[in-house]
């Protein structure tokens, strides 16, 4: 065991005796000293993987990146490990784009390749690049039954994000229902599939048409009853004033033209607003569903690799 690793193993034992913030300070001091020492002697050596893993266990992801930046990886194996740990640190720092780039650098021959691909594809799906995430998943050839099941599970989630229900049903029976890593996540995916199947999305065109027939009706269709009633009353009042002024003062009178112009403006705005409302409701519902799907894709990954 290296001297550095012995020190940090000692820190792990100290964790029971000292507050976390004191332990973090000690770790940082030793880390800085080790970096200064290696730079002073012009050293650029292989990472101490036990030390890197210890930093990850302590959630010191910034120091993981620094340790990797000040190390060399002359072999394929060490390069794969460095790419994975870099990707893992960036993933936990929520720098998903850089994390994905690092995960991609893990070679096919590495034992970390499948894990990198699973988390990298989830990163892409979260960033709404679902097509690329799907291609990455389809390229993964897991060597163990557990990881094969996990790849298929993640693919189920991708099918739901794509709203591809036939594709979901095609592979659903290939995913074992009683698997410890799923928890209730698989059941939830089935629920989401049912909701997508039966859900009738609000149509902007229909909302606009309804408001063209009866002002405000499109807003009520999208669930905004108050706004719909307000639009009906405003358009109704302006329309009535226009007719009243036209019949009393003539259709070319300035007051009639003013009220008619206001009526036309609010009537057109009522149609356009109803279409926008329908689109916003549809997009919100779509985004909310996506977030639930992504969460239930994510939890089994963390459970399996914890």
Protein Blocks (a to p, Z undefined) as FASTA:
>chain_A
ZZklmmmmmmmmmmmmpcfklmmmmmmmmmmmmmmmmmmnopacdddfklmmmmmmnopa
klmmmmmmmpccfbfklmmmmmmmmmmmmmmnopaklmmmmmmmpcfklmklmmmmmmmm
mmmmmnopamlmmmmmmmpccfbfklmmmmmmmmmmmmmmnopaklmmmmmmmpcfbdfk
lmmmmmmmmmmmmmmmmpccddfklmmmmmmmmghklmmmnopamlmmmmmmmmmmmmmm
mmmmmmmnopkbmklmmmmmmmmmmmmmmmmmmmmmmmmmmmmmmmmmmmmmmmmmmmmm
mmmmZZ
